[in-house]
Amino acid sequence: MDRTEITAKLTGIFRKVFHDNSLVIADAMTANDVERWDSLSHMILITEIEKAFSVRFRLKELNKMRNIGEMKDLISSKL
């Protein structure tokens, strides 16, 4: 799966979790850039990503992620 496919799949997940069909994600985007991205929605987001990509994140990996671009890199490394 290439980065474009990961982005498309992540976009669908973000739109579902945040109930916003117009949401467009970007590599530099962080939780501060998305309305309603709080600790609870973050847990739901991570769970949905793990299910969709059939991957598991370690707590250490999650703590290192600073933006969506790094999230994509991590997903790509696990596929």
MARRO-99766 format. One line per 2 residues: number of its first residue (from 1); their letters; for each residue x, y, z of C-alpha. Coordinates in steps of 0.2 Angstrom, whole numbers, plus 5000, padded with zeros to 4 digits. Layout:
BEGIN
NUM> a> X/Y/Z ~ ...
//
This chain:
BEGIN
1> md> 5000/5000/5000 ~ 5007/5017/4995
3> rt> 5006/5033/5004 ~ 4992/5039/4993
5> ei> 4981/5024/4997 ~ 4986/5026/5016
7> ta> 4980/5044/5015 ~ 4964/5040/5006
9> kl> 4960/5026/5019 ~ 4965/5038/5034
11> tg> 4954/5052/5027 ~ 4939/5040/5028
13> if> 4943/5035/5046 ~ 4945/5053/5051
15> rk> 4929/5059/5043 ~ 4920/5044/5052
17> vf> 4927/5047/5069 ~ 4925/5066/5068
19> hd> 4908/5066/5059 ~ 4914/5078/5046
21> ns> 4913/5072/5028 ~ 4922/5088/5022
23> lv> 4938/5085/5033 ~ 4954/5085/5023
25> ia> 4970/5078/5031 ~ 4987/5085/5028
27> da> 5004/5079/5034 ~ 5007/5093/5046
29> mt> 4990/5092/5054 ~ 4989/5089/5073
31> an> 4975/5087/5085 ~ 4975/5106/5088
33> dv> 4970/5108/5070 ~ 4954/5097/5071
35> er> 4939/5102/5080 ~ 4933/5089/5093
37> wd> 4950/5079/5093 ~ 4951/5076/5111
39> sl> 4958/5062/5122 ~ 4943/5051/5119
41> sh> 4941/5054/5101 ~ 4960/5050/5099
43> mi> 4958/5033/5107 ~ 4943/5030/5095
45> li> 4954/5036/5081 ~ 4968/5025/5085
47> te> 4957/5009/5087 ~ 4949/5012/5070
49> ie> 4966/5015/5062 ~ 4972/4999/5070
51> ka> 4957/4989/5064 ~ 4957/4996/5046
53> fs> 4975/4993/5043 ~ 4977/4977/5053
55> vr> 4991/4984/5063 ~ 4995/4987/5082
57> fr> 5003/5003/5089 ~ 5014/5002/5104
59> lk> 5012/5016/5117 ~ 5030/5022/5114
61> el> 5026/5024/5095 ~ 5010/5033/5099
63> nk> 5019/5045/5111 ~ 5032/5049/5097
65> mr> 5019/5054/5084 ~ 5018/5073/5082
67> ni> 5007/5074/5066 ~ 4998/5065/5053
69> ge> 5013/5063/5042 ~ 5022/5053/5055
71> mk> 5006/5043/5058 ~ 5007/5038/5039
73> dl> 5025/5034/5040 ~ 5022/5023/5055
75> is> 5007/5014/5047 ~ 5018/5012/5031
77> sk> 5032/5004/5041 ~ 5020/4991/5049
79> l> 5012/4986/5032
//
